[in-house]
Amino acid sequence: MEKRGRHFVLVHGATLGAWCWYKVAPLLEAVGHKVTSLDMAASGIHPKQHYEVTSFSEYIEPLTQFMKDLPSDSEERVILVGHSAGGGCISAAMENFPDKVSVGVFAAAMMPGPNLSFAALTKELDEFVL
């Protein structure tokens, strides 16, 4: 029996876009995995402009919408990979959609912990962004 590939969702870091995964995505696909690389708001080719993004929640809206659109009853649980500020993004997705996430990978990324909740991290990020 052949093992089915997994679904990786790649989230870029600060000042980047989905394009930054251009070397990683094809390698994962070449060994049979499904890959989705997302542009967060005002990043990459996302149409929103930076001055239109006033909160971290608005910044991660593309990931939030992607996670909402995944079927709940599916056996497919995604592997979220976040780099840099993408760690905050995948943390939010992991907290808001635990039934849709297999694991989170923090690649040199921000990572909340037992003493640093996503809410506290979001507050800090909002103060930094604004």
SESEFI-896475 format. One record per residue (C-alpha): residue in three letters; residue number from 1; x, y negated, z. Coordinates in Angstrom, 3 decimals, always signed. Layout:
<pts>
<pt "ALA" NUM <X Y Z>>
...
</pts>
This chain:
<pts>
<pt "MET" 1 <+0.000 +0.000 +0.000>>
<pt "GLU" 2 <+1.402 -3.380 -1.013>>
<pt "LYS" 3 <+1.428 -6.129 +1.589>>
<pt "ARG" 4 <-0.566 -9.201 +0.607>>
<pt "GLY" 5 <+1.225 -12.564 +0.580>>
<pt "ARG" 6 <+0.462 -15.226 +3.159>>
<pt "HIS" 7 <-0.803 -18.782 +2.631>>
<pt "PHE" 8 <+1.723 -21.466 +3.589>>
<pt "VAL" 9 <+0.560 -25.065 +4.029>>
<pt "LEU" 10 <+3.532 -27.411 +3.816>>
<pt "VAL" 11 <+3.299 -30.839 +5.449>>
<pt "HIS" 12 <+5.970 -33.418 +4.714>>
<pt "GLY" 13 <+7.717 -35.718 +7.134>>
<pt "ALA" 14 <+7.665 -39.483 +7.521>>
<pt "THR" 15 <+8.269 -41.556 +4.360>>
<pt "LEU" 16 <+8.079 -38.453 +2.144>>
<pt "GLY" 17 <+5.387 -36.646 +0.179>>
<pt "ALA" 18 <+4.444 -33.139 -0.928>>
<pt "TRP" 19 <+7.190 -33.446 -3.534>>
<pt "CYS" 20 <+9.828 -32.858 -0.834>>
<pt "TRP" 21 <+8.927 -29.153 -0.815>>
<pt "TYR" 22 <+9.861 -28.766 -4.514>>
<pt "LYS" 23 <+12.599 -26.232 -3.755>>
<pt "VAL" 24 <+10.823 -24.315 -0.973>>
<pt "ALA" 25 <+7.409 -23.870 -2.613>>
<pt "PRO" 26 <+8.619 -21.972 -5.718>>
<pt "LEU" 27 <+10.744 -19.649 -3.570>>
<pt "LEU" 28 <+7.742 -18.729 -1.414>>
<pt "GLU" 29 <+5.556 -18.269 -4.496>>
<pt "ALA" 30 <+8.206 -16.099 -6.171>>
<pt "VAL" 31 <+7.892 -13.529 -3.394>>
<pt "GLY" 32 <+4.098 -13.467 -3.557>>
<pt "HIS" 33 <+2.916 -16.121 -1.141>>
<pt "LYS" 34 <+0.312 -18.789 -1.787>>
<pt "VAL" 35 <+1.584 -22.331 -1.161>>
<pt "THR" 36 <-0.272 -25.589 -0.646>>
<pt "SER" 37 <+1.758 -28.793 -0.311>>
<pt "LEU" 38 <-0.271 -31.787 +0.815>>
<pt "ASP" 39 <+0.312 -35.528 +0.618>>
<pt "MET" 40 <-0.774 -37.246 +3.805>>
<pt "ALA" 41 <-2.584 -40.591 +3.436>>
<pt "ALA" 42 <-0.474 -43.302 +1.757>>
<pt "SER" 43 <+2.256 -40.763 +0.980>>
<pt "GLY" 44 <+3.448 -39.185 -2.249>>
<pt "ILE" 45 <+0.715 -39.566 -4.856>>
<pt "HIS" 46 <-2.111 -40.054 -2.338>>
<pt "PRO" 47 <-4.084 -43.106 -3.559>>
<pt "LYS" 48 <-4.463 -44.811 -0.176>>
<pt "GLN" 49 <-2.028 -47.672 +0.443>>
<pt "HIS" 50 <+0.050 -47.860 +3.629>>
<pt "TYR" 51 <-1.736 -50.968 +4.910>>
<pt "GLU" 52 <-5.051 -49.090 +4.695>>
<pt "VAL" 53 <-3.904 -46.474 +7.221>>
<pt "THR" 54 <-4.521 -47.819 +10.710>>
<pt "SER" 55 <-4.333 -44.646 +12.818>>
<pt "PHE" 56 <-2.716 -41.244 +12.945>>
<pt "SER" 57 <-6.139 -39.648 +12.404>>
<pt "GLU" 58 <-6.461 -41.514 +9.104>>
<pt "TYR" 59 <-2.930 -40.497 +8.148>>
<pt "ILE" 60 <-3.697 -36.787 +8.613>>
<pt "GLU" 61 <-7.112 -36.904 +6.930>>
<pt "PRO" 62 <-5.910 -34.882 +3.879>>
<pt "LEU" 63 <-4.782 -32.026 +6.153>>
<pt "THR" 64 <-7.923 -32.276 +8.277>>
<pt "GLN" 65 <-10.129 -32.062 +5.179>>
<pt "PHE" 66 <-8.105 -29.150 +3.799>>
<pt "MET" 67 <-8.528 -27.246 +7.075>>
<pt "LYS" 68 <-12.273 -28.008 +7.189>>
<pt "ASP" 69 <-12.626 -26.628 +3.662>>
<pt "LEU" 70 <-10.976 -23.296 +4.502>>
<pt "PRO" 71 <-13.614 -20.605 +5.026>>
<pt "SER" 72 <-14.126 -19.784 +8.709>>
<pt "ASP" 73 <-15.031 -16.172 +8.097>>
<pt "SER" 74 <-11.950 -15.509 +5.982>>
<pt "GLU" 75 <-9.287 -13.052 +7.083>>
<pt "GLU" 76 <-6.778 -15.521 +5.692>>
<pt "ARG" 77 <-5.203 -17.613 +8.401>>
<pt "VAL" 78 <-2.695 -20.154 +7.143>>
<pt "ILE" 79 <+0.884 -20.693 +8.217>>
<pt "LEU" 80 <+1.368 -24.400 +8.839>>
<pt "VAL" 81 <+4.860 -25.788 +8.261>>
<pt "GLY" 82 <+5.622 -29.347 +9.334>>
<pt "HIS" 83 <+8.784 -31.379 +8.953>>
<pt "SER" 84 <+9.569 -34.518 +10.996>>
<pt "ALA" 85 <+6.261 -36.371 +11.585>>
<pt "GLY" 86 <+4.588 -33.391 +9.919>>
<pt "GLY" 87 <+4.953 -31.685 +13.290>>
<pt "GLY" 88 <+2.347 -34.033 +14.720>>
<pt "CYS" 89 <+0.108 -33.286 +11.758>>
<pt "ILE" 90 <+0.264 -29.523 +12.122>>
<pt "SER" 91 <-0.152 -29.807 +15.906>>
<pt "ALA" 92 <-3.461 -31.576 +15.344>>
<pt "ALA" 93 <-4.560 -28.918 +12.860>>
<pt "MET" 94 <-3.566 -26.137 +15.248>>
<pt "GLU" 95 <-5.568 -27.715 +18.078>>
<pt "ASN" 96 <-8.621 -28.517 +15.945>>
<pt "PHE" 97 <-8.732 -25.324 +13.854>>
<pt "PRO" 98 <-7.177 -22.529 +15.964>>
<pt "ASP" 99 <-9.241 -19.840 +14.242>>
<pt "LYS" 100 <-7.800 -20.814 +10.839>>
<pt "VAL" 101 <-4.100 -20.893 +11.781>>
<pt "SER" 102 <-1.799 -17.901 +12.068>>
<pt "VAL" 103 <+1.293 -19.782 +13.225>>
<pt "GLY" 104 <+2.901 -23.207 +13.147>>
<pt "VAL" 105 <+6.479 -23.739 +12.053>>
<pt "PHE" 106 <+8.178 -26.924 +13.255>>
<pt "ALA" 107 <+11.112 -27.680 +10.952>>
<pt "ALA" 108 <+13.096 -30.447 +12.695>>
<pt "ALA" 109 <+9.684 -31.781 +13.659>>
<pt "MET" 110 <+7.811 -33.499 +16.481>>
<pt "MET" 111 <+6.282 -30.880 +18.702>>
<pt "PRO" 112 <+3.868 -31.430 +21.586>>
<pt "GLY" 113 <+4.315 -29.188 +24.595>>
<pt "PRO" 114 <+2.737 -28.371 +27.934>>
<pt "ASN" 115 <+3.594 -31.826 +29.280>>
<pt "LEU" 116 <+2.978 -33.697 +26.022>>
<pt "SER" 117 <-0.480 -33.171 +24.561>>
<pt "PHE" 118 <-1.483 -34.049 +21.031>>
<pt "ALA" 119 <-3.628 -36.881 +22.443>>
<pt "ALA" 120 <-0.575 -38.392 +24.166>>
<pt "LEU" 121 <+1.533 -37.897 +21.044>>
<pt "THR" 122 <-1.155 -39.536 +18.895>>
<pt "LYS" 123 <-1.271 -42.526 +21.221>>
<pt "GLU" 124 <+2.496 -42.902 +20.938>>
<pt "LEU" 125 <+2.415 -42.509 +17.154>>
<pt "ASP" 126 <-0.415 -45.028 +16.775>>
<pt "GLU" 127 <+1.567 -47.568 +18.791>>
<pt "PHE" 128 <+4.633 -46.877 +16.632>>
<pt "VAL" 129 <+2.691 -47.111 +13.333>>
<pt "LEU" 130 <+0.748 -50.232 +14.291>>
</pts>
